[in-house]
Amino acid sequence: MKKWYSILSVALVLCALTCFAPPALAQEEDAGVTAADAMFTVNNTWMLVATFLVFIMHLGFACLETGLTRAKNTVNILFKNTGIISIGLLTYAVVGFNLMYPGEFSLDLFGGGFLGFAGVWVDPGAEGQTAAYADGAYTYWTDFIFQAMFAATAATIVSGAVAERIKLLPFLIFSTLFVAFVYPFVGSWTWGAGWLDALGFKDFAGSTLVHSVGGWGALAGIIVLGPRIGKYVGGKTKAIAGHSMPLATIGVFLLWLGWFGFNGGSVLSADPDMLSLVFVTTAMAAAAGVMGAMTTTWIVQKKPDLSMVLNGSLAGLVGITASADVVSVASAVAIGAIAGVIVVFSVLALDRFQLDDPVGAVSVHLVCGIWGTLAVGIFGGADFSILTQLIGIFAYGSLAFPVALLFFTALKFSPLGLRVSEKEEIGGLDIGEHGMEAYSGFQIFTSQ
């Protein structure tokens, strides 16, 4: 009897295992799929949050540029910043994204892609909106919109440098050409798996790809345009004060906020370890940039200059952008502090050479972008080479600057012209270019 009882018991156990094991396994599989889907959603959501943080940076640029220039040019600057983001998004959809990320449609030189183009207009393909795209980090459209914000930023940098004396239509033409073709072409060399990427060049979030490229364009613009009326008189520099330091300060804090998306989004996922590090290195570099610029301007100019300190924070942010994911927090502080010192001396040097940059765009974005790119080789460890970083800096400058110079020169000698008339410049571009005022009743015609 016991024998039959034992046999029956074993049979019942086997029957139970047979009946209930498949659903249990299915539940485990479902749990695995659910976890993967959840991570895909989290990653994609963070990338979209980072995108609107980068979008906010355009408001920051608009406030900063407006605050550091005169009230009679406010409408013009706001108009340019509104136009640039729109031009950037549209041109990036038409040609920019597929030029920057050509995939297999690329001519390979120097061990990697040099020039490629995946076709006109964006197309997600069959798997673009699924976890199969980018290994489950984000969708095709998220990838596009995040990168498009970066493209528009490169042209925005130019806006502040050429402020208060450039005609609107030629500037918009330049911005269209620059953001549609120059930025994505050179950007493909690194972020599009191009030849500089194959060489080992490192630029995490764009100290060179975005900021120096925009800075080269800005330098070309101020060279071709020349200084504002009254800026350099008798071999001496005359300060032309901006009309609203509160507005400029608001702009800087908006930019600082947006930079968490600029650098944090460049992690390309919601990886908690890497994202936390990037947030901290970004914030610490900006803070150190403030202190570096504050100390330097206090010593050199005998008074603490708020505009220099504001640019010091941006200098620190630009400086850390190339290496935010690979340097320690202490190194980030050093990079930011040095950038804050550099930006002050760069602003003073540009004035010595009578290169009129109303907002310090060249000093912040070009000079500190170069420093930040070099800092990868200095602070980033044995995996990165200063020589390789120098090759990348030279490569970007050797194309972005002469092409921008060509664009501006061609526009200058075209029927459109490049610079407003003396009367318009003195009266203000708001009235001359737009026939309206930012502040009602402000129209005053003076030498300034």
C-alpha positions in Angstrom: 0.0 0.0 0.0 2.8 2.4 0.9 4.5 1.6 -2.4 1.4 2.5 -4.4 1.0 5.6 -2.2 4.6 6.7 -3.0 4.1 6.1 -6.7 0.9 8.1 -6.7 2.5 11.0 -4.8 5.4 11.2 -7.4 2.9 11.1 -10.2 0.9 14.0 -8.7 4.1 16.1 -8.2 5.1 15.4 -11.8 1.7 16.3 -13.0 1.8 19.6 -11.1 5.2 20.5 -12.5 4.0 19.7 -16.0 0.8 21.8 -15.6 2.2 24.8 -13.8 5.9 25.2 -15.0 5.1 26.7 -18.4 3.0 29.6 -17.0 5.8 30.3 -14.5 8.4 30.4 -17.2 6.1 32.6 -19.3 5.7 35.0 -16.4 9.5 35.2 -16.1 9.8 35.9 -19.8 7.0 38.5 -19.5 8.8 40.1 -16.6 12.0 40.3 -18.6 10.2 41.9 -21.5 8.5 44.4 -19.2 11.8 45.4 -17.6 13.4 46.0 -21.0 10.4 48.0 -22.1 10.5 50.0 -18.9 14.2 50.8 -19.4 13.6 51.8 -23.0 10.8 54.2 -21.9 13.0 55.6 -19.1 16.0 56.2 -21.4 13.8 57.7 -24.1 12.0 60.0 -21.7 15.3 61.3 -20.2 16.5 62.1 -23.7 13.4 64.1 -24.4 13.8 65.9 -21.1 17.3 66.7 -22.1 16.1 68.0 -25.5 13.8 70.6 -23.9 16.5 71.6 -21.6 18.8 72.3 -24.6 15.8 74.1 -26.2 15.7 76.4 -23.1 19.3 77.3 -23.8 18.1 79.3 -26.9 16.0 81.5 -24.5 19.2 81.8 -22.4 21.2 83.0 -25.4 18.5 85.4 -26.4 18.4 86.9 -22.9 22.2 87.1 -22.5 22.8 88.7 -25.9 20.0 91.2 -25.4 21.2 92.1 -21.9 24.8 92.7 -23.0 23.8 94.9 -26.0 22.0 98.2 -26.2 18.2 98.5 -25.9 17.8 99.9 -29.4 18.9 96.5 -30.9 16.7 94.3 -28.7 14.1 93.4 -31.2 16.8 92.5 -33.8 18.6 90.1 -31.4 15.4 88.4 -30.3 14.3 88.1 -33.9 17.6 86.5 -34.9 17.5 84.0 -32.0 13.9 83.0 -32.9 14.9 82.6 -36.6 17.9 80.5 -35.8 16.2 77.8 -33.9 13.6 77.5 -36.6 16.2 77.4 -39.4 18.2 74.9 -37.4 15.3 72.5 -37.0 14.1 72.6 -40.6 17.5 72.4 -42.3 18.6 69.6 -40.0 15.5 67.7 -41.0 16.1 68.3 -44.7 19.8 67.5 -45.0 21.7 68.0 -41.7 20.8 64.8 -39.8 21.6 62.6 -42.8 24.8 64.5 -43.5 26.0 64.2 -39.9 25.0 60.5 -39.6 25.4 59.1 -43.1 25.8 55.5 -41.9 26.9 53.2 -44.8 26.6 56.1 -47.3 30.0 57.5 -46.6 33.3 58.0 -48.3 36.0 56.6 -46.0 39.3 58.4 -45.6 42.0 58.4 -42.9 40.6 55.2 -41.4 37.0 56.4 -41.1 34.2 58.3 -42.8 35.0 61.7 -44.3 32.0 62.7 -46.3 28.6 61.0 -46.5 25.0 61.6 -47.1 22.1 59.3 -46.3 19.5 61.2 -48.4 17.2 64.2 -48.2 14.7 64.3 -45.3 14.6 62.2 -42.2 13.2 58.7 -42.2 12.9 56.4 -39.2 12.6 53.2 -41.2 11.0 50.1 -40.0 12.6 49.9 -36.6 13.2 53.6 -35.9 10.5 53.8 -33.2 11.3 50.5 -31.5 13.8 49.3 -29.0 15.8 47.9 -31.9 17.0 51.4 -32.7 20.1 52.5 -30.7 20.1 49.3 -28.6 17.0 50.4 -26.7 18.3 53.8 -25.6 15.9 56.0 -27.6 13.8 56.2 -30.8 14.8 57.6 -34.1 12.7 60.8 -33.7 14.2 61.4 -30.2 17.7 61.1 -31.7 16.8 63.6 -34.4 15.2 66.2 -32.2 18.0 66.1 -29.6 20.7 66.5 -32.2 18.8 69.2 -34.1 18.9 71.4 -31.0 22.7 71.1 -31.0 22.8 72.2 -34.6 20.9 75.3 -34.0 23.2 76.2 -31.1 26.2 76.4 -33.3 24.6 79.2 -35.3 23.3 81.0 -32.2 26.8 81.4 -31.0 27.5 83.6 -34.1 24.5 85.8 -33.4 25.9 87.5 -30.3 29.4 88.2 -31.8 28.0 90.1 -34.9 25.3 91.9 -32.9 24.4 95.6 -33.4 25.7 96.0 -36.9 24.8 93.1 -39.2 21.8 93.1 -41.6 19.1 90.7 -40.8 18.7 88.9 -44.2 22.4 88.2 -44.8 22.7 86.9 -41.3 19.8 84.5 -41.8 21.3 83.3 -45.1 24.7 82.7 -43.4 23.0 80.8 -40.6 21.1 78.6 -43.0 24.2 77.7 -44.9 26.3 77.2 -41.8 23.9 75.0 -39.9 22.7 73.0 -42.9 26.1 72.1 -44.3 29.2 73.1 -42.3 28.1 72.0 -38.8 26.8 68.5 -39.8 29.6 67.9 -42.3 32.4 68.4 -39.7 30.3 66.9 -37.0 30.2 63.6 -38.9 33.9 63.3 -38.5 33.5 62.5 -34.8 29.8 61.8 -33.9 29.0 60.2 -37.2 31.7 57.5 -36.8 34.0 59.5 -39.0 37.8 59.6 -39.4 38.4 61.6 -36.2 36.4 59.1 -34.2 38.5 56.3 -35.7 41.6 58.3 -34.7 40.5 58.4 -31.1 39.5 62.1 -30.9 37.3 62.7 -27.9 34.6 65.4 -27.7 31.8 64.2 -25.4 29.2 66.9 -25.9 30.7 69.4 -28.3 33.4 71.7 -26.9 34.8 71.6 -30.4 32.0 70.2 -32.5 29.4 72.7 -31.4 31.2 75.5 -29.5 34.4 75.9 -31.4 32.7 75.5 -34.7 30.3 78.2 -33.8 33.2 80.2 -32.4 35.1 80.0 -35.7 32.0 81.3 -37.5 31.8 84.1 -35.0 35.4 85.1 -35.4 35.0 85.2 -39.2 31.9 87.4 -38.9 33.5 90.0 -36.7 36.6 90.2 -38.9 34.6 90.8 -42.1 32.1 93.2 -40.4 34.5 95.3 -38.4 33.8 96.9 -35.0 30.8 98.9 -34.0 30.8 102.7 -34.4 32.6 104.3 -31.4 34.1 101.0 -30.1 37.7 101.8 -30.9 38.6 105.5 -30.9 42.2 106.9 -31.2 43.7 103.4 -30.7 41.8 103.0 -27.4 38.9 100.7 -26.5 35.7 102.4 -25.4 33.3 100.2 -23.4 29.8 100.0 -24.8 27.7 98.9 -21.9 24.8 96.5 -22.3 21.4 97.8 -21.3 20.3 95.1 -18.8 22.6 93.2 -16.6 19.6 91.5 -14.9 18.5 90.1 -18.3 22.0 88.9 -19.0 22.2 87.2 -15.6 18.9 85.5 -16.2 20.2 84.3 -19.6 23.3 82.8 -18.0 21.3 80.9 -15.4 19.0 79.6 -18.2 22.1 78.4 -20.1 23.5 76.8 -17.0 20.2 75.0 -16.4 20.1 73.9 -20.1 23.6 72.6 -19.9 22.5 69.8 -17.7 20.5 68.6 -20.7 23.3 69.5 -23.1 25.9 67.4 -21.3 23.5 65.0 -19.5 21.7 64.2 -22.7 25.0 63.3 -24.3 25.2 60.3 -22.1 22.5 59.0 -24.5 20.7 57.0 -21.8 19.5 57.4 -18.3 22.4 55.4 -16.9 22.4 56.5 -13.2 26.1 56.2 -12.6 27.3 58.2 -15.7 24.4 60.7 -15.6 25.2 61.6 -12.0 28.9 62.1 -12.7 28.1 64.3 -15.7 25.7 66.5 -13.7 28.3 67.0 -11.0 31.3 67.7 -13.3 29.1 70.1 -15.3 28.0 72.1 -12.2 31.4 72.1 -10.6 33.2 73.3 -13.7 30.7 76.2 -14.1 31.1 77.2 -10.4 34.9 77.1 -10.8 34.7 79.2 -13.9 32.8 81.9 -12.0 35.5 81.9 -9.3 38.3 81.9 -11.9 36.9 84.8 -13.8 36.0 86.7 -10.6 39.5 86.4 -9.2 41.1 87.4 -12.4 39.0 90.4 -13.2 39.3 91.6 -9.6 43.1 91.5 -9.9 43.5 92.7 -13.4 40.7 95.4 -13.6 40.7 96.2 -9.8 36.9 95.8 -9.8 34.8 92.6 -10.0 33.1 92.7 -13.4 29.7 91.0 -13.5 29.8 90.5 -17.3 33.2 88.8 -17.0 31.9 86.6 -14.1 28.8 85.6 -16.2 31.1 84.6 -19.1 33.3 82.8 -16.6 30.4 80.4 -15.8 29.9 79.8 -19.5 33.6 79.4 -20.0 33.6 76.6 -17.4 30.6 75.0 -19.0 32.2 75.0 -22.5 35.5 73.8 -21.0 34.0 70.7 -19.4 31.7 69.8 -22.3 34.4 67.7 -24.0 35.3 65.6 -21.0 32.4 65.6 -18.6 32.0 61.9 -18.7 35.7 60.9 -18.2 37.2 63.3 -15.7 37.0 63.4 -11.9 35.2 66.1 -10.0 38.5 67.6 -8.9 39.7 67.7 -12.5 36.4 69.3 -13.6 37.0 72.1 -11.0 40.5 72.6 -12.4 39.2 72.7 -16.0 36.5 75.2 -15.1 38.8 77.5 -13.1 41.4 77.6 -15.9 38.6 78.4 -18.4 37.4 81.2 -16.2 40.9 82.8 -16.2 41.4 82.2 -19.9 38.1 83.9 -20.9 39.0 87.2 -19.1 42.4 87.5 -20.9 40.8 86.4 -24.2 38.2 89.2 -24.0 41.0 91.8 -23.2 43.2 90.4 -26.1 40.4 90.6 -28.6 39.9 94.3 -27.7 43.6 94.9 -28.1 43.4 93.5 -31.7 40.2 95.6 -32.2 38.0 92.6 -32.8 34.7 93.7 -31.5 32.6 91.0 -29.9 29.8 92.5 -27.9 29.0 89.4 -25.8 32.4 87.6 -25.7 31.2 84.8 -27.9 34.6 84.1 -29.4 36.3 84.0 -26.1 33.7 81.8 -24.4 33.0 79.3 -27.2 36.1 79.3 -29.4 38.9 79.9 -27.0 37.5 77.9 -24.1 36.2 75.3 -26.5 39.8 74.7 -27.6 40.9 74.6 -24.0 38.2 72.1 -23.1 39.2 69.9 -26.0 42.8 69.9 -25.0 41.8 69.2 -21.4 40.6 65.8 -22.4 44.2 64.8 -23.2 45.5 66.4 -20.0 42.9 65.2 -17.5 41.2 62.3 -19.2 43.7 59.6 -18.6 45.9 57.4 -20.7 43.1 56.6 -23.1 43.3 60.0 -24.7 46.1 61.8 -26.5 46.9 65.5 -26.5 48.2 65.1 -30.0 45.0 63.6 -31.3 43.0 66.3 -29.6 45.2 68.9 -31.3 44.6 67.2 -34.7 40.9 67.4 -34.1 41.0 71.1 -33.1 43.1 72.0 -36.2 40.8 69.9 -38.5 37.7 71.7 -37.4 39.3 75.1 -37.5 40.8 74.6 -40.9 37.4 74.0 -42.4 34.9 75.9 -40.3 36.8 79.2 -40.2 37.7 79.7 -43.9 34.2 78.5 -45.1 32.5 81.0 -42.7 34.9 83.7 -43.9 34.0 82.9 -47.4 30.2 83.0 -46.7 30.5 86.4 -44.9 32.8 87.9 -47.6 30.5 86.7 -50.4 27.5 88.3 -48.6 29.4 91.5 -48.0 30.1 92.0 -51.7 26.7 90.7 -52.8 23.9 93.2 -53.7 22.5 92.5 -50.3 25.5 93.8 -48.4 26.4 92.7 -44.9 26.5 95.7 -42.6 23.7 98.2 -41.9 24.2 101.9 -42.8 25.8 104.3 -40.3 22.4 105.9 -39.8 20.7 102.6 -39.0 23.5 101.6 -36.6 23.3 104.8 -34.7 19.5 104.8 -34.6 19.3 101.2 -33.7 18.5 98.1 -35.7 15.1 97.7 -34.1 13.9 100.8 -36.1 16.2 100.4 -39.1 15.6 96.6 -39.7 12.2 96.0 -38.1 10.4 99.3 -37.8 9.5 98.6 -34.2 10.8 99.1 -30.7 11.4 96.6 -27.9 10.6 99.3 -25.3 7.9 101.8 -26.3 9.1 105.3 -26.8 12.8 104.4 -26.7 13.8 105.7 -30.1 16.7 108.0 -29.5 19.3 108.9 -32.2 22.7 109.5 -30.5 26.3 108.7 -31.3 25.9 105.5 -29.3 
